[in-house]
């Protein structure tokens, strides 16, 4: 699927507070962008505020701890 028809695919706990926001962002990205292949997006507990891309797996991990970190950054604006 190297023709730009790949999509971001969300998996993870739908009861996570970040899930609806991430889902909306993914829907928007999928309208605007085409990817060389599907990219999995997972929300999971990691032990620290982080988000990263794993090239061999073609996946993005968003750590649940990142939510509190981003909220704190916003409060500090």
Chimera marker file (.cmm) of the C-alpha trace (Angstrom):
<marker_set name="trace">
<marker id="1" x="0.000" y="0.000" z="0.000" r="1" g="1" b="0" radius="0.5"/>
<marker id="2" x="2.588" y="2.563" z="-1.097" r="1" g="1" b="0" radius="0.5"/>
<marker id="3" x="-0.001" y="4.719" z="-2.868" r="1" g="1" b="0" radius="0.5"/>
<marker id="4" x="-0.843" y="7.086" z="-0.009" r="1" g="1" b="0" radius="0.5"/>
<marker id="5" x="-4.079" y="5.365" z="0.965" r="1" g="1" b="0" radius="0.5"/>
<marker id="6" x="-2.848" y="4.312" z="4.397" r="1" g="1" b="0" radius="0.5"/>
<marker id="7" x="-4.721" y="5.529" z="7.459" r="1" g="1" b="0" radius="0.5"/>
<marker id="8" x="-4.014" y="6.098" z="11.118" r="1" g="1" b="0" radius="0.5"/>
<marker id="9" x="-5.765" y="3.308" z="13.076" r="1" g="1" b="0" radius="0.5"/>
<marker id="10" x="-6.574" y="3.933" z="16.745" r="1" g="1" b="0" radius="0.5"/>
<marker id="11" x="-6.500" y="1.156" z="19.311" r="1" g="1" b="0" radius="0.5"/>
<marker id="12" x="-6.498" y="1.450" z="23.048" r="1" g="1" b="0" radius="0.5"/>
<marker id="13" x="-8.823" y="1.860" z="25.982" r="1" g="1" b="0" radius="0.5"/>
<marker id="14" x="-11.873" y="3.862" z="24.907" r="1" g="1" b="0" radius="0.5"/>
<marker id="15" x="-12.474" y="4.801" z="28.555" r="1" g="1" b="0" radius="0.5"/>
<marker id="16" x="-9.229" y="6.804" z="28.609" r="1" g="1" b="0" radius="0.5"/>
<marker id="17" x="-9.851" y="10.569" z="28.920" r="1" g="1" b="0" radius="0.5"/>
<marker id="18" x="-7.610" y="11.194" z="25.897" r="1" g="1" b="0" radius="0.5"/>
<marker id="19" x="-9.423" y="8.736" z="23.627" r="1" g="1" b="0" radius="0.5"/>
<marker id="20" x="-12.155" y="11.054" z="22.220" r="1" g="1" b="0" radius="0.5"/>
<marker id="21" x="-9.668" y="13.841" z="21.520" r="1" g="1" b="0" radius="0.5"/>
<marker id="22" x="-7.141" y="11.533" z="19.875" r="1" g="1" b="0" radius="0.5"/>
<marker id="23" x="-9.932" y="9.876" z="17.862" r="1" g="1" b="0" radius="0.5"/>
<marker id="24" x="-11.055" y="13.283" z="16.525" r="1" g="1" b="0" radius="0.5"/>
<marker id="25" x="-7.489" y="14.236" z="15.662" r="1" g="1" b="0" radius="0.5"/>
<marker id="26" x="-6.967" y="10.956" z="13.826" r="1" g="1" b="0" radius="0.5"/>
<marker id="27" x="-10.188" y="11.430" z="11.860" r="1" g="1" b="0" radius="0.5"/>
<marker id="28" x="-8.987" y="14.893" z="10.805" r="1" g="1" b="0" radius="0.5"/>
<marker id="29" x="-5.519" y="13.655" z="9.871" r="1" g="1" b="0" radius="0.5"/>
<marker id="30" x="-7.024" y="10.844" z="7.805" r="1" g="1" b="0" radius="0.5"/>
<marker id="31" x="-9.103" y="13.359" z="5.826" r="1" g="1" b="0" radius="0.5"/>
<marker id="32" x="-6.137" y="15.626" z="5.135" r="1" g="1" b="0" radius="0.5"/>
<marker id="33" x="-3.249" y="13.176" z="4.742" r="1" g="1" b="0" radius="0.5"/>
<marker id="34" x="-2.608" y="9.876" z="3.018" r="1" g="1" b="0" radius="0.5"/>
<marker id="35" x="0.123" y="7.661" z="4.424" r="1" g="1" b="0" radius="0.5"/>
<marker id="36" x="2.285" y="5.125" z="2.593" r="1" g="1" b="0" radius="0.5"/>
<marker id="37" x="0.779" y="2.407" z="4.794" r="1" g="1" b="0" radius="0.5"/>
<marker id="38" x="-1.521" y="2.076" z="7.785" r="1" g="1" b="0" radius="0.5"/>
<marker id="39" x="-0.083" y="3.370" z="11.052" r="1" g="1" b="0" radius="0.5"/>
<marker id="40" x="-1.364" y="2.019" z="14.345" r="1" g="1" b="0" radius="0.5"/>
<marker id="41" x="-1.959" y="4.521" z="17.137" r="1" g="1" b="0" radius="0.5"/>
<marker id="42" x="-2.101" y="3.052" z="20.632" r="1" g="1" b="0" radius="0.5"/>
<marker id="43" x="-2.907" y="4.754" z="23.920" r="1" g="1" b="0" radius="0.5"/>
<marker id="44" x="-1.347" y="2.944" z="26.849" r="1" g="1" b="0" radius="0.5"/>
<marker id="45" x="0.229" y="3.412" z="30.261" r="1" g="1" b="0" radius="0.5"/>
<marker id="46" x="4.007" y="3.748" z="29.881" r="1" g="1" b="0" radius="0.5"/>
<marker id="47" x="5.257" y="4.981" z="33.242" r="1" g="1" b="0" radius="0.5"/>
<marker id="48" x="6.035" y="8.477" z="31.997" r="1" g="1" b="0" radius="0.5"/>
<marker id="49" x="4.732" y="11.341" z="29.878" r="1" g="1" b="0" radius="0.5"/>
<marker id="50" x="5.745" y="10.401" z="26.357" r="1" g="1" b="0" radius="0.5"/>
<marker id="51" x="4.621" y="9.713" z="22.818" r="1" g="1" b="0" radius="0.5"/>
<marker id="52" x="6.739" y="8.047" z="20.175" r="1" g="1" b="0" radius="0.5"/>
<marker id="53" x="6.832" y="6.483" z="16.735" r="1" g="1" b="0" radius="0.5"/>
<marker id="54" x="8.196" y="2.976" z="16.189" r="1" g="1" b="0" radius="0.5"/>
<marker id="55" x="9.310" y="2.741" z="12.526" r="1" g="1" b="0" radius="0.5"/>
<marker id="56" x="9.669" y="-1.067" z="12.305" r="1" g="1" b="0" radius="0.5"/>
<marker id="57" x="6.151" y="-1.506" z="13.685" r="1" g="1" b="0" radius="0.5"/>
<marker id="58" x="4.693" y="1.528" z="11.878" r="1" g="1" b="0" radius="0.5"/>
<marker id="59" x="3.019" y="2.506" z="15.119" r="1" g="1" b="0" radius="0.5"/>
<marker id="60" x="2.600" y="5.512" z="17.359" r="1" g="1" b="0" radius="0.5"/>
<marker id="61" x="2.294" y="5.063" z="21.114" r="1" g="1" b="0" radius="0.5"/>
<marker id="62" x="0.734" y="7.829" z="23.166" r="1" g="1" b="0" radius="0.5"/>
<marker id="63" x="1.267" y="7.330" z="26.876" r="1" g="1" b="0" radius="0.5"/>
<marker id="64" x="-1.703" y="8.016" z="29.137" r="1" g="1" b="0" radius="0.5"/>
<marker id="65" x="0.630" y="9.975" z="31.410" r="1" g="1" b="0" radius="0.5"/>
<marker id="66" x="1.114" y="12.480" z="28.587" r="1" g="1" b="0" radius="0.5"/>
<marker id="67" x="-2.405" y="13.808" z="29.218" r="1" g="1" b="0" radius="0.5"/>
<marker id="68" x="-1.549" y="15.223" z="32.667" r="1" g="1" b="0" radius="0.5"/>
<marker id="69" x="1.712" y="16.623" z="31.310" r="1" g="1" b="0" radius="0.5"/>
<marker id="70" x="-0.059" y="18.489" z="28.488" r="1" g="1" b="0" radius="0.5"/>
<marker id="71" x="-2.718" y="19.828" z="30.867" r="1" g="1" b="0" radius="0.5"/>
<marker id="72" x="0.009" y="21.141" z="33.161" r="1" g="1" b="0" radius="0.5"/>
<marker id="73" x="1.747" y="22.800" z="30.212" r="1" g="1" b="0" radius="0.5"/>
<marker id="74" x="-1.535" y="24.460" z="29.229" r="1" g="1" b="0" radius="0.5"/>
<marker id="75" x="-2.124" y="25.689" z="32.784" r="1" g="1" b="0" radius="0.5"/>
<marker id="76" x="1.353" y="27.265" z="32.736" r="1" g="1" b="0" radius="0.5"/>
<marker id="77" x="0.628" y="29.372" z="29.648" r="1" g="1" b="0" radius="0.5"/>
<link id1="1" id2="2" r="1" g="1" b="0" radius="0.2"/>
<link id1="2" id2="3" r="1" g="1" b="0" radius="0.2"/>
<link id1="3" id2="4" r="1" g="1" b="0" radius="0.2"/>
<link id1="4" id2="5" r="1" g="1" b="0" radius="0.2"/>
<link id1="5" id2="6" r="1" g="1" b="0" radius="0.2"/>
<link id1="6" id2="7" r="1" g="1" b="0" radius="0.2"/>
<link id1="7" id2="8" r="1" g="1" b="0" radius="0.2"/>
<link id1="8" id2="9" r="1" g="1" b="0" radius="0.2"/>
<link id1="9" id2="10" r="1" g="1" b="0" radius="0.2"/>
<link id1="10" id2="11" r="1" g="1" b="0" radius="0.2"/>
<link id1="11" id2="12" r="1" g="1" b="0" radius="0.2"/>
<link id1="12" id2="13" r="1" g="1" b="0" radius="0.2"/>
<link id1="13" id2="14" r="1" g="1" b="0" radius="0.2"/>
<link id1="14" id2="15" r="1" g="1" b="0" radius="0.2"/>
<link id1="15" id2="16" r="1" g="1" b="0" radius="0.2"/>
<link id1="16" id2="17" r="1" g="1" b="0" radius="0.2"/>
<link id1="17" id2="18" r="1" g="1" b="0" radius="0.2"/>
<link id1="18" id2="19" r="1" g="1" b="0" radius="0.2"/>
<link id1="19" id2="20" r="1" g="1" b="0" radius="0.2"/>
<link id1="20" id2="21" r="1" g="1" b="0" radius="0.2"/>
<link id1="21" id2="22" r="1" g="1" b="0" radius="0.2"/>
<link id1="22" id2="23" r="1" g="1" b="0" radius="0.2"/>
<link id1="23" id2="24" r="1" g="1" b="0" radius="0.2"/>
<link id1="24" id2="25" r="1" g="1" b="0" radius="0.2"/>
<link id1="25" id2="26" r="1" g="1" b="0" radius="0.2"/>
<link id1="26" id2="27" r="1" g="1" b="0" radius="0.2"/>
<link id1="27" id2="28" r="1" g="1" b="0" radius="0.2"/>
<link id1="28" id2="29" r="1" g="1" b="0" radius="0.2"/>
<link id1="29" id2="30" r="1" g="1" b="0" radius="0.2"/>
<link id1="30" id2="31" r="1" g="1" b="0" radius="0.2"/>
<link id1="31" id2="32" r="1" g="1" b="0" radius="0.2"/>
<link id1="32" id2="33" r="1" g="1" b="0" radius="0.2"/>
<link id1="33" id2="34" r="1" g="1" b="0" radius="0.2"/>
<link id1="34" id2="35" r="1" g="1" b="0" radius="0.2"/>
<link id1="35" id2="36" r="1" g="1" b="0" radius="0.2"/>
<link id1="36" id2="37" r="1" g="1" b="0" radius="0.2"/>
<link id1="37" id2="38" r="1" g="1" b="0" radius="0.2"/>
<link id1="38" id2="39" r="1" g="1" b="0" radius="0.2"/>
<link id1="39" id2="40" r="1" g="1" b="0" radius="0.2"/>
<link id1="40" id2="41" r="1" g="1" b="0" radius="0.2"/>
<link id1="41" id2="42" r="1" g="1" b="0" radius="0.2"/>
<link id1="42" id2="43" r="1" g="1" b="0" radius="0.2"/>
<link id1="43" id2="44" r="1" g="1" b="0" radius="0.2"/>
<link id1="44" id2="45" r="1" g="1" b="0" radius="0.2"/>
<link id1="45" id2="46" r="1" g="1" b="0" radius="0.2"/>
<link id1="46" id2="47" r="1" g="1" b="0" radius="0.2"/>
<link id1="47" id2="48" r="1" g="1" b="0" radius="0.2"/>
<link id1="48" id2="49" r="1" g="1" b="0" radius="0.2"/>
<link id1="49" id2="50" r="1" g="1" b="0" radius="0.2"/>
<link id1="50" id2="51" r="1" g="1" b="0" radius="0.2"/>
<link id1="51" id2="52" r="1" g="1" b="0" radius="0.2"/>
<link id1="52" id2="53" r="1" g="1" b="0" radius="0.2"/>
<link id1="53" id2="54" r="1" g="1" b="0" radius="0.2"/>
<link id1="54" id2="55" r="1" g="1" b="0" radius="0.2"/>
<link id1="55" id2="56" r="1" g="1" b="0" radius="0.2"/>
<link id1="56" id2="57" r="1" g="1" b="0" radius="0.2"/>
<link id1="57" id2="58" r="1" g="1" b="0" radius="0.2"/>
<link id1="58" id2="59" r="1" g="1" b="0" radius="0.2"/>
<link id1="59" id2="60" r="1" g="1" b="0" radius="0.2"/>
<link id1="60" id2="61" r="1" g="1" b="0" radius="0.2"/>
<link id1="61" id2="62" r="1" g="1" b="0" radius="0.2"/>
<link id1="62" id2="63" r="1" g="1" b="0" radius="0.2"/>
<link id1="63" id2="64" r="1" g="1" b="0" radius="0.2"/>
<link id1="64" id2="65" r="1" g="1" b="0" radius="0.2"/>
<link id1="65" id2="66" r="1" g="1" b="0" radius="0.2"/>
<link id1="66" id2="67" r="1" g="1" b="0" radius="0.2"/>
<link id1="67" id2="68" r="1" g="1" b="0" radius="0.2"/>
<link id1="68" id2="69" r="1" g="1" b="0" radius="0.2"/>
<link id1="69" id2="70" r="1" g="1" b="0" radius="0.2"/>
<link id1="70" id2="71" r="1" g="1" b="0" radius="0.2"/>
<link id1="71" id2="72" r="1" g="1" b="0" radius="0.2"/>
<link id1="72" id2="73" r="1" g="1" b="0" radius="0.2"/>
<link id1="73" id2="74" r="1" g="1" b="0" radius="0.2"/>
<link id1="74" id2="75" r="1" g="1" b="0" radius="0.2"/>
<link id1="75" id2="76" r="1" g="1" b="0" radius="0.2"/>
<link id1="76" id2="77" r="1" g="1" b="0" radius="0.2"/>
</marker_set>
